[in-house]
Amino acid sequence: MKELSLHILDLVENSLKAEARNVEIIVKENTKEDLLKISIIDDGKGMSKEFLENVTDPFTTTRRTRSVGLGISLTKAAAERCNGSFEISSQIDKGTEVEITFQHSNIDRAPLGNMGQTISTIINQCGETEIAYNHTYNDKKFTIDTREIKEILDGVSIKSTNVLLWIIEFVNENIKNLYKY
């Protein structure tokens, strides 16, 4: 995948398929430590120990339409290619946590990509699942949470076109502001 945001989208889609009610996406960039860390935490169905042991194998999938699931294995390979790591932990009926690290300055690290579009796409797909996105760049932080947005909207659908377009712009503008100075 050409952008890390597409890996994030794939992992969150797994959380949604696992019937998570809450998903937290955390992106931490620390240029002083030369580290980019992405965490996806959900409260979905979780995975058995047996499935978890094989989850990075591209031929391990829950899909019934095909016997290949490349998302997690590609994410792991991308992290390891950039002097990083891929960790996943899960408990049945408790949820799953994925942590991916990259050397921030690594020439092979894909760009983060369009997180505004990714967050908007996730919100549009998520049903009743609540999504929180936290992005830290060195000592600056930006957060967006669907619970807060829904409260402000006071009954207007978060999935309406105008709201989704606003979310794209809001997320991208705030991330851009993190990188200033």
N, C-alpha and C positions, 0 to 999 in steps of 0.2 A: 504494500500500500504506500502511496506517495506522500501521505500526510498522517501524522500521529492521531489527528482527530478522527480518522476513519477507523483506526484500531479502537479508539475509545467508543465510537459508535457501535462497533461489532461487539465489544464486551458488554456494553449497556443493553444491547438487544438480547444478549444471553440472560442478563438479569431480569429483563421484562418477560422472557419466556419462562423463567423460573418463578414467575408470579410475585416478584418483589413488590412490596408496597412503598418502600423508600429506597432510593439509590443516591449515593453521594459520590460525586466525581471530584477528585482533588488533584490539581496540577501545582507542583512546587518547582519553581526554577530558582536555583541558587548559583549565580555565576561565580561567586567567590569560592564555592566548593566544587564548581564545574559539574553540577548535578541537575538533572531533570528527573523528577519522580512523579509518576501518575498512579493514583490509587482509585479503584472502583470498589465501593462497599455497598452490599445490598442485604436485604433481609428476606430473600427469596427462599425457595425450597432447599437449597443447599445440594451438595453432592455426597454420595457415599465415598468411603475411603478407596474402594476399588476403582470407581470411576475417576476420582481425583488423581490417583496414581498414574492414570493413562491420559489425562485430559490434554496434555501437550502433544500427543501423538495425532498426526493429521487424519488418521483413520478411526479416531474416536469421536463420535458425534451422537447427539440425541435425535438428529433428523431422521425421518423415515423416507424422505424422498431421494436421498443419496447417502453414500457411505463415507463421505469425506467431509471433514470439518477443519478448514485451514486457518480460521481466524486466530485462535489461540496459539497455534504453532508458528504462524507468521509473526505474531506480536513478540513471542519469545525470541525468535531468531533475530528480529530487528533490534531488540534490547541487547542481546549478547553480541551482535555485530558492532555495537557502539560502546563496548566496555561496560555494559550494564547487566541487569539481571531481571528475572521474571519469577515472581513468587505468587502462589495461589493457595489459599486455605479456605476450607468450607466445612460446615457442619449441617447435617440434615435438619430441616425445620428451623435453622438459625440464620443461614445466609452464607454468602461468599465474599471474600476479600481478595482482590488482585492488586499486586504492587509491581510496577514496572519502573526500572531505573535506566537512565541513559547518561553517558558522559555528555554534558551539555554542549561542549565545543567539538565533539566528534564530527569529523567531516562526513561520515556516513549517516549521521542522524537525520532523519526526515524532519522537515519543518512541522511545527504544531498544526498548522492549517487553519481552516475557517471554523473556529470553535463556535461562533455565533450560529452558523448554519447547522453545525452538529447538535448543539443544544436545542435549537428550534425543531430539528427533525426528531430528536428524542422525545421532546414534549408532545409533538404531534402524534407520535406512536404510542405513548405511554398509558393510555387509559386513565385509571385513577392513581397511578403510581406518582409519588412525589419525587421531584428531582432537585437536588442541591448541587450547585457547581461552585467550587472554591478555587481560585487561582492566585497563587502567591508568586511574586517576582522579587527576589531578594527580600526587602523589608516592606514591600507594598502588597496589599491584598484586595481582591475583588470577590464578592459573593453574590450569587443570584439563587433564589429558592422559589419553587413554584407555589409553596404555601403562602409566601408573602405576596406574590403577584396575584394569586387568586383572591386574596383578601382585598387588595386594592381594586381589583376588577369588579368586585361586588356583584357577582352573578353573570358577568359577561364571560363567554367561553375563552379560556386560555388558548384554545385551538383555532380561534378566529384568525383569518388571514392577516388582519391589521395587527393583532397582538403578536403573532408569530414573526411578522416582519420587524416589529419593534424589538422583539427579543434578539433577533439577529444583529440589528444595529447596536442595541444596548450592550450586548456581550462584547462584540468586536471593538466598540468604542472604549469600553472600560479596560479591555486587555491592552489596547493601544496605549492608553494612559498609564498603565503599569510600566511600560517600557520607556516612557519619557524620562529624561534627566539622567 
